[in-house]
Amino acid sequence: MLMLKMLDIYIFKNFILRVIFLLLIISSIIILTNFVEMIDNFINAGMGSKEIFNYYFLTIPMFISYAIPMSITIGVVLSILSHIKNNELIAIRSLGIGYLRISTIIALCSLLISFGHFYFENNVVSNSNHKRTILMKKYNLKKNKTKLRNFVEDIDKSKSIVIMNYNNKKEVANNITINDINKNNNITYRIDAKSMKWNSQYDKWFFDEMNLRLWINNNLQKQSIIKDTLLSIKNINPIYLISEFTLPEEMNYYELSEFINVKKESSSNTNKWEVGLHHKISYPFSNLFLTLFAIVCAIGLKSSNVSYGVGLSLLIIVIYYILIVIGKNLGIEGTISPLVSAWVPNLSVFAMSILYYKRFVF
């Protein structure tokens, strides 16, 4: 029993130390690569060392999040190969201990890391991404989207709004049309206005002038010009409109979930946001699925050659990221459900792990 406990600790230390080392190395490489790409932009923006430091302070959490799955995948392969190289796998098998015990220790570590990764993504990365976006807009490192164009939204089942242009800085919308349609799909009223401005005191939109037209049985009954009036439009406010500029990566799981619920109330297409929501769970737990695939591939490789191991790790990572891109695109286009699209990479890797395990390990 004591021997098994010592074996578990040895496997754990061998794995986790490699992951930490690789995480530092891969994160550093990503930061250095990004700095080389961004240095001209920093100079053109007139940013000092303090601002550049602040930029990377806010960017590092995102880079670490990118590096975690890579570090774990390479760490698993190199750990298994080191056991093979030192003939430790043979010694362990001779004691009647199977591959399952080694795999279980590493898989449990990856599972714990996955939970930690989820917490890190939702409480650190999303907040840092939002602050980094604000900093980038301030120094024009990123195109500052302050104007929303051709905004079309269903306010409820019968009512819709069209905004041709919205300026977030001024909180002014231009060329607005609001339609209401009855159960027979006939228009009941329509509001047209050249502009509307948000009144924060009353939490309503202020119209200098609006043209109101009323229909009964498709016959125009009344038309009037209304001036200097306040109007409340369900869910449509500056916060909601500016959310169109915000990426899913800048909101945590709970904020994004709440935002999607508001969108659904207005019958909007939420595929893009739902894919991002489910990805916030599937991506951190990719660590576990990549670990399982890396274990069976490394054991099936039956080689202690480090170059083979690194090449194998990179191949696994490339396959996984290709699956992420394919899954996201299919989910956003509506070809498959957002939930399935987010989990396609993990489930595909898991399926490949089972097939490889049956074919090569036994």
KELUM-936040 format. One record per residue: residue in three letters; x, y, z of N, C-alpha, C in turn. Coordinates in pm, whole numbers, plus 50000, padded with zeros to 5 digits. Example, Ala and Ser with C-alpha at 12.3 -4.5 7.8 and 13.67 -1.06 7.14 Angstrom:
(ALA (51319 49431 50780) (51230 49550 50780) (51320 49670 50780)) (SER (51285 49775 50708) (51367 49894 50714) (51290 50003 50787)) 
***
This chain:
(MET (50083 49878 50000) (50000 50000 50000) (50086 50126 50000)) (LEU (50191 50123 50084) (50284 50236 50091) (50355 50256 49958)) (MET (50391 50141 49894) (50461 50146 49766) (50373 50212 49659)) (LEU (50244 50176 49660) (50151 50233 49562) (50134 50383 49584)) (LYS (50131 50422 49712) (50118 50564 49744) (50238 50643 49696)) (MET (50357 50585 49718) (50480 50651 49671) (50483 50658 49519)) (LEU (50432 50551 49453) (50427 50550 49307) (50335 50660 49256)) (ASP (50220 50675 49320) (50124 50779 49281) (50186 50919 49293)) (ILE (50256 50942 49404) (50320 51073 49427) (50427 51098 49322)) (TYR (50504 50992 49290) (50612 51006 49191) (50555 51041 49053)) (ILE (50449 50971 49014) (50386 50997 48883) (50329 51139 48881)) (PHE (50265 51179 48992) (50205 51312 49001) (50312 51421 48988)) (LYS (50421 51409 49064) (50528 51510 49060) (50593 51516 48923)) (ASN (50616 51399 48865) (50680 51392 48734) (50596 51465 48629)) (PHE (50465 51450 48641) (50373 51513 48546) (50355 51662 48572)) (ILE (50324 51698 48695) (50288 51837 48726) (50407 51931 48711)) (LEU (50528 51885 48742) (50647 51971 48727) (50673 52001 48579)) (ARG (50651 51901 48495) (50667 51923 48351) (50563 52022 48298)) (VAL (50439 52008 48346) (50332 52098 48302) (50363 52243 48341)) (ILE (50407 52263 48465) (50440 52399 48511) (50554 52458 48428)) (PHE (50657 52377 48405) (50772 52424 48325) (50727 52459 48183)) (LEU (50648 52371 48123) (50602 52396 47986) (50508 52516 47979)) (LEU (50427 52534 48083) (50336 52649 48087) (50414 52780 48087)) (LEU (50522 52785 48163) (50607 52905 48167) (50674 52929 48032)) (ILE (50725 52821 47972) (50796 52832 47843) (50701 52874 47732)) (ILE (50587 52806 47720) (50493 52834 47611) (50432 52974 47626)) (SER (50397 53011 47750) (50343 53146 47774) (50445 53253 47737)) (SER (50571 53229 47772) (50678 53324 47740) (50696 53339 47589)) (ILE (50688 53226 47518) (50702 53230 47372) (50587 53310 47310)) (ILE (50466 53287 47359) (50349 53360 47307) (50363 53510 47334)) (ILE (50406 53545 47455) (50424 53687 47491) (50530 53751 47403)) (LEU (50643 53683 47385) (50752 53736 47303) (50707 53754 47158)) (THR (50635 53655 47106) (50585 53664 46968) (50489 53781 46953)) (ASN (50401 53797 47051) (50305 53907 47047) (50375 54042 47057)) (PHE (50479 54050 47140) (50552 54176 47157) (50620 54217 47026)) (VAL (50678 54120 46956) (50742 54148 46827) (50638 54200 46727)) (GLU (50518 54141 46729) (50412 54183 46638) (50356 54321 46673)) (MET (50353 54352 46803) (50285 54474 46850) (50378 54594 46870)) (ILE (50507 54574 46866) (50600 54682 46905) (50583 54807 46819)) (ASP (50561 54789 46688) (50540 54905 46601) (50411 54980 46639)) (ASN (50308 54904 46675) (50182 54966 46716) (50198 55043 46846)) (PHE (50278 54989 46938) (50304 55058 47065) (50374 55192 47040)) (ILE (50472 55189 46950) (50549 55310 46919) (50459 55414 46851)) (ASN (50381 55370 46752) (50292 55461 46681) (50185 55520 46772)) (ALA (50143 55444 46874) (50041 55492 46967) (50099 55582 47075)) (GLY (50233 55591 47079) (50298 55675 47180) (50287 55619 47321)) (MET (50283 55488 47332) (50270 55424 47463) (50405 55416 47534)) (GLY (50404 55450 47663) (50525 55440 47743) (50538 55301 47803)) (SER (50647 55280 47877) (50673 55149 47937) (50563 55108 48035)) (LYS (50507 55207 48105) (50402 55178 48203) (50277 55126 48133)) (GLU (50239 55190 48021) (50120 55148 47947) (50140 55011 47883)) (ILE (50263 54988 47831) (50293 54857 47770) (50289 54747 47876)) (PHE (50344 54778 47994) (50339 54681 48105) (50194 54650 48142)) (ASN (50112 54753 48147) (49970 54736 48181) (49900 54651 48076)) (TYR (49935 54674 47948) (49877 54596 47839) (49906 54448 47857)) (TYR (50033 54413 47885) (50069 54272 47901) (50021 54214 48033)) (PHE (50007 54299 48134) (49951 54253 48260) (49807 54205 48239)) (LEU (49734 54273 48150) (49597 54236 48119) (49588 54125 48013)) (THR (49695 54107 47937) (49694 54008 47828) (49745 53872 47872)) (ILE (49835 53869 47969) (49897 53743 48014) (49794 53638 48055)) (PRO (49685 53673 48129) (49587 53569 48162) (49531 53496 48040)) (MET (49506 53569 47931) (49456 53507 47808) (49561 53413 47749)) (PHE (49688 53456 47749) (49796 53373 47696) (49814 53247 47780)) (ILE (49801 53260 47911) (49812 53144 47999) (49700 53045 47970)) (SER (49580 53099 47948) (49466 53013 47916) (49489 52937 47786)) (TYR (49549 53006 47686) (49582 52939 47560) (49686 52829 47583)) (ALA (49781 52856 47672) (49896 52766 47691) (49864 52643 47775)) (ILE (49760 52649 47858) (49731 52537 47949) (49707 52405 47875)) (PRO (49614 52399 47777) (49594 52271 47706) (49720 52222 47635)) (MET (49797 52315 47576) (49921 52276 47508) (50020 52217 47608)) (SER (50036 52284 47723) (50131 52239 47824) (50094 52102 47878)) (ILE (49966 52081 47901) (49921 51952 47954) (49942 51841 47852)) (THR (49910 51867 47727) (49926 51765 47622) (50072 51724 47608)) (ILE (50161 51824 47595) (50303 51793 47581) (50356 51730 47710)) (GLY (50310 51782 47825) (50354 51729 47954) (50318 51582 47971)) (VAL (50198 51544 47929) (50155 51403 47939) (50246 51314 47855)) (VAL (50265 51354 47730) (50346 51272 47638) (50489 51258 47690)) (LEU (50549 51370 47732) (50688 51364 47779) (50699 51285 47909)) (SER (50599 51292 47995) (50600 51214 48120) (50598 51064 48090)) (ILE (50507 51023 48002) (50498 50882 47964) (50627 50835 47898)) (LEU (50683 50918 47810) (50807 50880 47740) (50924 50869 47837)) (SER (50926 50953 47941) (51035 50944 48040) (51024 50814 48119)) (HIS (50900 50770 48147) (50882 50641 48215) (50927 50526 48126)) (ILE (50900 50539 47996) (50944 50435 47902) (51096 50434 47891)) (LYS (51155 50553 47880) (51300 50565 47864) (51374 50505 47982)) (ASN (51324 50525 48102) (51389 50474 48223) (51344 50333 48259)) (ASN (51274 50269 48165) (51222 50133 48186) (51129 50123 48307)) (GLU (51071 50233 48345) (50983 50235 48462) (50849 50169 48433)) (LEU (50800 50182 48310) (50674 50118 48275) (50685 49966 48283)) (ILE (50800 49916 48238) (50822 49770 48244) (50826 49724 48390)) (ALA (50896 49803 48474) (50906 49768 48616) (50770 49772 48683)) (ILE (50691 49874 48648) (50556 49888 48707) (50467 49772 48664)) (ARG (50474 49735 48535) (50393 49623 48486) (50435 49491 48550)) (SER (50565 49476 48576) (50614 49352 48638) (50562 49333 48780)) (LEU (50521 49445 48843) (50464 49437 48978) (50314 49411 48975)) (GLY (50261 49393 48856) (50119 49366 48843) (50032 49491 48838)) (ILE (50098 49606 48820) (50025 49733 48813) (50009 49770 48666)) (GLY (49886 49789 48623) (49859 49816 48482) (49873 49963 48445)) (TYR (49855 49988 48316) (49859 50126 48266) (49747 50211 48326)) (LEU (49641 50145 48368) (49524 50217 48417) (49557 50303 48538)) (ARG (49642 50252 48628) (49674 50330 48748) (49752 50457 48713)) (ILE (49850 50444 48624) (49928 50560 48581) (49836 50661 48513)) (SER (49750 50608 48425) (49659 50695 48350) (49562 50766 48444)) (THR (49515 50695 48546) (49417 50753 48639) (49477 50870 48715)) (ILE (49601 50855 48762) (49667 50964 48836) (49678 51089 48749)) (ILE (49727 51069 48626) (49745 51183 48535) (49609 51244 48497)) (ALA (49510 51158 48472) (49376 51206 48433) (49311 51284 48548)) (LEU (49327 51238 48671) (49271 51310 48786) (49335 51447 48802)) (CYS (49466 51454 48779) (49537 51583 48784) (49480 51678 48679)) (SER (49459 51625 48558) (49404 51706 48449) (49262 51752 48479)) (LEU (49185 51665 48543) (49048 51702 48579) (49047 51817 48679)) (LEU (49135 51811 48779) (49145 51919 48877) (49191 52048 48810)) (ILE (49287 52035 48716) (49334 52152 48642) (49221 52211 48559)) (SER (49134 52125 48504) (49021 52170 48423) (48925 52256 48505)) (PHE (48895 52213 48627) (48810 52292 48715) (48875 52427 48746)) (GLY (49005 52423 48774) (49079 52547 48800) (49082 52637 48678)) (HIS (49096 52574 48560) (49099 52650 48435) (48965 52719 48411)) (PHE (48855 52651 48440) (48722 52710 48426) (48707 52832 48517)) (TYR (48749 52818 48641) (48742 52930 48736) (48829 53046 48687)) (PHE (48949 53015 48640) (49044 53116 48592) (48987 53189 48471)) (GLU (48926 53114 48378) (48867 53173 48258) (48755 53271 48294)) (ASN (48670 53232 48387) (48550 53309 48417) (48573 53424 48514)) (ASN (48673 53415 48596) (48694 53519 48696) (48815 53608 48669)) (VAL (48905 53563 48585) (49026 53641 48559) (49035 53678 48411)) (VAL (49030 53580 48322) (49053 53604 48180) (48947 53697 48119)) (SER (48819 53669 48146) (48712 53750 48086) (48722 53896 48133)) (ASN (48750 53916 48260) (48763 54052 48314) (48885 54123 48255)) (SER (48995 54050 48243) (49118 54108 48185) (49099 54141 48038)) (ASN (49028 54054 47966) (49002 54079 47823) (48920 54206 47803)) (HIS (48821 54226 47891) (48737 54346 47881) (48820 54473 47906)) (LYS (48903 54469 48010) (48988 54585 48042) (49092 54609 47933)) (ARG (49144 54500 47875) (49245 54512 47769) (49182 54576 47645)) (THR (49058 54540 47614) (48988 54598 47499) (48971 54749 47517)) (ILE (48937 54790 47639) (48923 54934 47668) (49057 55005 47647)) (LEU (49166 54944 47695) (49300 55002 47679) (49338 55010 47532)) (MET (49308 54904 47455) (49342 54902 47313) (49265 55009 47236)) (LYS (49139 55029 47273) (49060 55134 47207) (49114 55272 47240)) (LYS (49160 55288 47365) (49214 55417 47408) (49334 55458 47324)) (TYR (49420 55362 47291) (49542 55391 47215) (49529 55349 47067)) (ASN (49404 55323 47024) (49377 55286 46884) (49455 55163 46839)) (LEU (49481 55071 46933) (49545 54944 46897) (49444 54850 46835)) (LYS (49318 54880 46859) (49209 54801 46803) (49107 54898 46747)) (LYS (49047 54862 46636) (48948 54949 46575) (48836 54976 46674)) (ASN (48818 55102 46705) (48720 55142 46807) (48580 55147 46747)) (LYS (48504 55046 46773) (48368 55039 46720) (48273 55114 46813)) (THR (48244 55236 46776) (48151 55315 46857) (48018 55334 46785)) (LYS (48012 55291 46658) (47889 55309 46581) (47833 55173 46539)) (LEU (47707 55157 46565) (47635 55036 46528) (47549 55069 46406)) (ARG (47556 54986 46304) (47482 55013 46181) (47386 54897 46150)) (ASN (47273 54935 46091) (47175 54837 46044) (47136 54736 46153)) (PHE (47098 54790 46267) (47056 54706 46379) (46908 54673 46364)) (VAL (46877 54543 46360) (46739 54495 46349) (46713 54399 46465)) (GLU (46604 54424 46539) (46577 54342 46657) (46426 54327 46676)) (ASP (46385 54206 46716) (46246 54183 46755) (46232 54217 46902)) (ILE (46153 54320 46933) (46134 54361 47073) (46050 54257 47146)) (ASP (45946 54207 47078) (45869 54093 47128) (45812 54022 47005)) (LYS (45714 53935 47025) (45665 53853 46914) (45598 53935 46804)) (SER (45544 54050 46838) (45472 54129 46737) (45543 54260 46700)) (LYS (45640 54299 46779) (45700 54431 46760) (45848 54419 46724)) (SER (45894 54502 46634) (46034 54502 46594) (46085 54645 46579)) (ILE (46218 54659 46586) (46279 54791 46573) (46396 54782 46475)) (VAL (46412 54886 46396) (46525 54898 46304) (46597 55028 46336)) (ILE (46728 55020 46359) (46811 55138 46383) (46921 55138 46278)) (MET (46921 55238 46194) (47020 55241 46086) (47158 55279 46135)) (ASN (47163 55358 46244) (47294 55402 46295) (47282 55435 46443)) (TYR (47376 55385 46523) (47378 55419 46666) (47519 55458 46707)) (ASN (47533 55576 46770) (47661 55624 46818) (47667 55605 46969)) (ASN (47755 55516 47014) (47760 55483 47156) (47814 55597 47240)) (LYS (47910 55672 47186) (47967 55784 47263) (47861 55889 47296)) (LYS (47778 55920 47198) (47675 56022 47216) (47542 55962 47265)) (GLU (47533 55829 47261) (47409 55758 47298) (47291 55809 47215)) (VAL (47317 55822 47085) (47216 55873 46992) (47196 55771 46880)) (ALA (47070 55737 46852) (47035 55649 46741) (46969 55731 46631)) (ASN (46998 55696 46506) (46944 55769 46392) (46863 55678 46301)) (ASN (46763 55737 46237) (46678 55667 46140) (46618 55541 46202)) (ILE (46521 55564 46291) (46459 55455 46367) (46321 55424 46310)) (THR (46292 55295 46305) (46158 55250 46265) (46111 55144 46364)) (ILE (45990 55161 46418) (45931 55063 46509) (45799 55017 46449)) (ASN (45786 54886 46429) (45664 54829 46370) (45593 54738 46468)) (ASP (45462 54736 46461) (45383 54640 46539) (45289 54568 46444)) (ILE (45290 54434 46451) (45211 54352 46359) (45118 54263 46439)) (ASN (44992 54248 46394) (44895 54165 46467) (44908 54018 46428)) (LYS (44817 53935 46481) (44822 53791 46458) (44802 53755 46312)) (ASN (44733 53840 46238) (44709 53816 46095) (44822 53868 46007)) (ASN (44930 53908 46073) (45048 53960 46003) (45020 54092 45932)) (ASN (44924 54166 45986) (44893 54299 45933) (44951 54405 46027)) (ILE (45005 54509 45971) (45065 54615 46052) (44956 54694 46126)) (THR (44980 54721 46255) (44883 54797 46336) (44931 54940 46359)) (TYR (45061 54956 46380) (45114 55092 46387) (45263 55093 46352)) (ARG (45308 55211 46317) (45449 55228 46281) (45495 55364 46330)) (ILE (45615 55364 46389) (45678 55488 46435) (45806 55509 46355)) (ASP (45821 55628 46299) (45944 55665 46228) (46001 55790 46293)) (ALA (46132 55790 46312) (46197 55907 46370) (46338 55921 46313)) (LYS (46381 56047 46299) (46516 56072 46249) (46622 56041 46353)) (SER (46588 56063 46482) (46685 56036 46588) (46616 56016 46722)) (MET (46687 55951 46812) (46642 55939 46952) (46767 55936 47040)) (LYS (46758 55999 47155) (46872 56009 47246) (46834 55951 47382)) (TRP (46928 55878 47441) (46901 55814 47570) (46897 55916 47682)) (ASN (46790 55910 47762) (46776 55997 47880) (46802 55911 48004)) (SER (46920 55925 48062) (46960 55842 48175) (46879 55872 48302)) (GLN (46823 55992 48309) (46745 56029 48428) (46616 55947 48438)) (TYR (46552 55926 48323) (46426 55850 48321) (46442 55709 48264)) (ASP (46564 55675 48218) (46588 55545 48155) (46492 55522 48038)) (LYS (46478 55625 47957) (46392 55617 47840) (46460 55689 47722)) (TRP (46405 55669 47603) (46456 55736 47485) (46378 55865 47461)) (PHE (46454 55970 47433) (46392 56100 47405) (46387 56123 47254)) (PHE (46267 56154 47204) (46246 56181 47062) (46215 56330 47044)) (ASP (46293 56397 46961) (46260 56536 46925) (46130 56539 46846)) (GLU (46120 56439 46758) (46001 56433 46673) (45984 56292 46620)) (MET (45862 56241 46622) (45834 56109 46566) (45705 56113 46484)) (ASN (45702 56030 46384) (45585 56019 46297) (45512 55890 46332)) (LEU (45391 55901 46386) (45313 55784 46428) (45199 55762 46329)) (ARG (45190 55638 46278) (45082 55601 46187) (45010 55477 46240)) (LEU (44876 55481 46235) (44793 55372 46285) (44713 55311 46170)) (TRP (44704 55176 46169) (44627 55104 46066) (44519 55018 46131)) (ILE (44409 55004 46063) (44305 54908 46100) (44267 54833 45973)) (ASN (44284 54699 45979) (44256 54614 45862) (44331 54662 45737)) (ASN (44457 54694 45761) (44546 54737 45653) (44508 54872 45593)) (ASN (44422 54945 45659) (44385 55079 45611) (44441 55183 45708)) (LEU (44512 55279 45652) (44569 55386 45735) (44457 55471 45794)) (GLN (44451 55476 45927) (44344 55547 45996) (44388 55682 46052)) (LYS (44514 55688 46093) (44559 55810 46160) (44709 55829 46140)) (GLN (44747 55952 46124) (44888 55988 46115) (44911 56117 46191)) (SER (45010 56116 46279) (45034 56235 46360) (45183 56252 46387)) (ILE (45220 56376 46406) (45358 56411 46442) (45362 56441 46591)) (ILE (45445 56367 46663) (45458 56386 46809) (45597 56441 46838)) (LYS (45602 56550 46914) (45730 56615 46944) (45763 56607 47093)) (ASP (45894 56609 47118) (45947 56615 47256) (45879 56514 47348)) (THR (45905 56386 47319) (45842 56282 47401) (45942 56176 47444)) (LEU (45913 56113 47558) (45996 56004 47609) (45925 55872 47582)) (LEU (46003 55771 47542) (45945 55641 47512) (46036 55530 47565)) (SER (45976 55433 47634) (46049 55317 47683) (46035 55204 47582)) (ILE (46148 55148 47540) (46148 55039 47442) (46208 54917 47510)) (LYS (46132 54812 47522) (46171 54692 47597) (46309 54641 47556)) (ASN (46399 54629 47657) (46534 54573 47642) (46629 54661 47560)) (ILE (46579 54759 47490) (46665 54841 47404) (46715 54961 47484)) (ASN (46841 54957 47521) (46907 55066 47593) (47053 55069 47554)) (PRO (47130 55170 47594) (47270 55178 47552) (47354 55056 47590)) (ILE (47327 54999 47709) (47404 54881 47752) (47378 54764 47658)) (TYR (47250 54748 47622) (47215 54638 47532) (47276 54660 47394)) (LEU (47271 54782 47344) (47324 54811 47211) (47476 54797 47207)) (ILE (47543 54840 47313) (47690 54831 47315) (47735 54687 47327)) (SER (47647 54600 47376) (47683 54458 47388) (47706 54396 47250)) (GLU (47653 54461 47146) (47678 54412 47010) (47825 54426 46974)) (PHE (47897 54518 47043) (48040 54535 47018) (48125 54440 47103)) (THR (48062 54378 47204) (48135 54298 47301) (48144 54153 47256)) (LEU (48263 54095 47263) (48282 53955 47226) (48248 53865 47344)) (PRO (48209 53739 47317) (48182 53646 47427) (48300 53629 47522)) (GLU (48423 53646 47469) (48543 53630 47551) (48556 53738 47658)) (GLU (48481 53848 47642) (48490 53959 47737) (48385 53951 47846)) (MET (48302 53845 47842) (48202 53823 47947) (48226 53687 48012)) (ASN (48200 53677 48141) (48213 53545 48203) (48089 53462 48174)) (TYR (48089 53337 48219) (47982 53243 48185) (47845 53296 48227)) (TYR (47837 53351 48347) (47708 53394 48402) (47658 53522 48335)) (GLU (47748 53616 48306) (47711 53738 48235) (47660 53705 48095)) (LEU (47731 53615 48028) (47694 53577 47892) (47561 53503 47891)) (SER (47539 53417 47990) (47414 53344 48000) (47296 53439 48019)) (GLU (47314 53540 48104) (47210 53640 48127) (47183 53721 48000)) (PHE (47290 53756 47930) (47277 53833 47806) (47200 53753 47700)) (ILE (47227 53623 47691) (47158 53537 47594) (47009 53529 47626)) (ASN (46975 53522 47754) (46834 53516 47795) (46759 53642 47751)) (VAL (46825 53758 47763) (46764 53883 47719) (46746 53882 47568)) (LYS (46847 53832 47497) (46840 53823 47352) (46726 53733 47307)) (LYS (46708 53622 47378) (46603 53526 47341) (46464 53585 47361)) (GLU (46450 53672 47459) (46321 53737 47484) (46274 53817 47363)) (SER (46372 53866 47288) (46339 53946 47171) (46347 53864 47041)) (SER (46352 53730 47058) (46352 53637 46944) (46472 53657 46852)) (SER (46585 53698 46911) (46706 53720 46830) (46780 53589 46805)) (ASN (46861 53590 46699) (46949 53476 46673) (47066 53482 46771)) (THR (47074 53382 46856) (47177 53383 46962) (47284 53278 46941)) (ASN (47294 53223 46818) (47389 53114 46793) (47532 53152 46831)) (LYS (47574 53272 46787) (47711 53317 46815) (47738 53320 46965)) (TRP (47642 53372 47040) (47661 53387 47184) (47651 53252 47255)) (GLU (47561 53166 47208) (47546 53035 47272) (47668 52947 47247)) (VAL (47726 52956 47129) (47850 52882 47101) (47959 52928 47198)) (GLY (47970 53060 47216) (48068 53115 47310) (48042 53069 47453)) (LEU (47913 53062 47490) (47875 53020 47626) (47918 52875 47652)) (HIS (47882 52785 47561) (47916 52643 47581) (48067 52620 47568)) (HIS (48132 52704 47487) (48278 52692 47472) (48349 52726 47603)) (LYS (48287 52810 47686) (48347 52847 47813) (48356 52728 47909)) (ILE (48275 52626 47886) (48285 52503 47965) (48369 52398 47893)) (SER (48343 52381 47765) (48411 52275 47690) (48561 52299 47679)) (TYR (48603 52427 47663) (48746 52455 47645) (48829 52420 47769)) (PRO (48791 52464 47889) (48870 52424 48007) (48877 52273 48026)) (PHE (48767 52203 47992) (48767 52058 48012) (48829 51983 47894)) (SER (48878 52057 47796) (48957 51994 47690) (49085 51935 47747)) (ASN (49131 51992 47860) (49252 51940 47924) (49239 51791 47955)) (LEU (49123 51751 48004) (49100 51610 48038) (49098 51523 47914)) (PHE (49028 51566 47809) (49015 51484 47688) (49149 51477 47613)) (LEU (49222 51586 47610) (49355 51584 47548) (49450 51495 47626)) (THR (49436 51493 47757) (49519 51408 47842) (49496 51261 47809)) (LEU (49370 51221 47797) (49339 51081 47767) (49395 51041 47631)) (PHE (49379 51130 47532) (49432 51100 47398) (49584 51093 47400)) (ALA (49646 51188 47472) (49793 51190 47479) (49846 51065 47549)) (ILE (49777 51017 47652) (49822 50896 47724) (49823 50775 47632)) (VAL (49710 50751 47563) (49703 50631 47478) (49799 50642 47359)) (CYS (49817 50765 47307) (49911 50783 47195) (50055 50758 47240)) (ALA (50091 50808 47358) (50228 50793 47409) (50259 50647 47442)) (ILE (50163 50580 47504) (50183 50438 47537) (50187 50355 47409)) (GLY (50099 50388 47315) (50097 50315 47189) (50220 50341 47104)) (LEU (50284 50457 47124) (50406 50490 47049) (50518 50395 47083)) (LYS (50526 50355 47210) (50628 50261 47259) (50769 50305 47219)) (SER (50794 50432 47234) (50926 50487 47202) (50962 50592 47305)) (SER (51091 50603 47334) (51136 50703 47431) (51196 50825 47362)) (ASN (51184 50831 47228) (51241 50942 47152) (51163 51070 47180)) (VAL (51231 51172 47234) (51166 51297 47272) (51112 51370 47150)) (SER (51187 51368 47040) (51141 51439 46919) (51010 51380 46868)) (TYR (50997 51246 46874) (50870 51183 46839) (50759 51231 46932)) (GLY (50793 51242 47059) (50694 51284 47159) (50645 51426 47135)) (VAL (50739 51517 47108) (50702 51657 47083) (50620 51667 46955)) (GLY (50664 51593 46852) (50589 51593 46726) (50448 51539 46742)) (LEU (50436 51433 46821) (50305 51375 46849) (50216 51474 46923)) (SER (50273 51542 47022) (50198 51641 47100) (50147 51753 47011)) (LEU (50234 51805 46925) (50195 51914 46836) (50086 51870 46739)) (LEU (50095 51744 46692) (49993 51691 46602) (49857 51686 46672)) (ILE (49855 51640 46797) (49731 51633 46874) (49671 51772 46891)) (ILE (49758 51870 46924) (49712 52008 46946) (49655 52067 46818)) (VAL (49723 52046 46705) (49676 52098 46576) (49541 52038 46541)) (ILE (49526 51906 46558) (49397 51840 46529) (49287 51901 46614)) (TYR (49318 51923 46742) (49216 51975 46834) (49172 52115 46793)) (TYR (49267 52203 46761) (49231 52341 46726) (49160 52350 46591)) (ILE (49190 52259 46501) (49116 52253 46374) (48970 52215 46402)) (LEU (48950 52120 46493) (48815 52078 46531) (48739 52192 46599)) (ILE (48809 52275 46679) (48745 52389 46744) (48691 52487 46640)) (VAL (48775 52520 46541) (48735 52615 46436) (48616 52560 46357)) (ILE (48622 52432 46319) (48512 52371 46242) (48384 52371 46325)) (GLY (48394 52330 46452) (48277 52324 46540) (48213 52460 46560)) (LYS (48295 52562 46585) (48243 52698 46606) (48170 52749 46483)) (ASN (48230 52731 46367) (48168 52780 46243) (48034 52711 46216)) (LEU (48030 52580 46236) (47906 52506 46214) (47798 52549 46314)) (GLY (47839 52578 46438) (47744 52621 46540) (47689 52760 46513)) (ILE (47775 52853 46473) (47732 52990 46445) (47640 52994 46323)) (GLU (47670 52912 46223) (47587 52908 46103) (47454 52836 46127)) (GLY (47445 52763 46238) (47321 52692 46270) (47312 52554 46209)) (THR (47422 52504 46151) (47423 52369 46093) (47404 52263 46201)) (ILE (47469 52285 46315) (47450 52199 46432) (47420 52289 46552)) (SER (47370 52230 46658) (47333 52310 46775) (47459 52368 46841)) (PRO (47449 52485 46905) (47565 52545 46972) (47629 52453 47075)) (LEU (47547 52376 47148) (47600 52284 47248) (47688 52178 47183)) (VAL (47637 52118 47076) (47713 52014 47005) (47840 52072 46945)) (SER (47829 52192 46886) (47946 52254 46821) (48059 52280 46919)) (ALA (48024 52315 47042) (48126 52344 47143) (48195 52217 47193)) (TRP (48119 52106 47193) (48173 51980 47245) (48224 51886 47137)) (VAL (48208 51922 47011) (48258 51838 46900) (48407 51808 46914)) (PRO (48494 51909 46941) (48637 51879 46954) (48666 51779 47065)) (ASN (48606 51799 47183) (48632 51709 47296) (48582 51568 47268)) (LEU (48460 51557 47215) (48403 51426 47187) (48478 51355 47075)) (SER (48526 51431 46976) (48604 51372 46866) (48736 51317 46918)) (VAL (48802 51395 47004) (48929 51352 47063) (48907 51228 47150)) (PHE (48796 51226 47223) (48764 51111 47309) (48740 50986 47225)) (ALA (48668 51003 47113) (48642 50890 47023) (48773 50837 46964)) (MET (48862 50928 46924) (48991 50886 46870) (49075 50815 46977)) (SER (49061 50859 47101) (49134 50794 47212) (49091 50649 47227)) (ILE (48960 50625 47221) (48907 50489 47235) (48953 50400 47119)) (LEU (48944 50453 46997) (48985 50377 46879) (49134 50343 46884)) (TYR (49215 50441 46920) (49360 50421 46928) (49394 50323 47039)) (TYR (49322 50334 47150) (49346 50246 47266) (49319 50100 47228)) (LYS (49210 50075 47158) (49174 49939 47119) (49268 49882 47015)) (ARG (49317 49971 46928) (49397 49922 46815) (49545 49903 46849)) (PHE (49601 49997 46928) (49746 49996 46947) (49793 49959 47088)) (VAL (49714 49995 47188) (49759 49970 47324) (49743 49823 47360)) (PHE (49634 49762 47310) (49614 49618 47334) (49614 49544 47202)) 
***
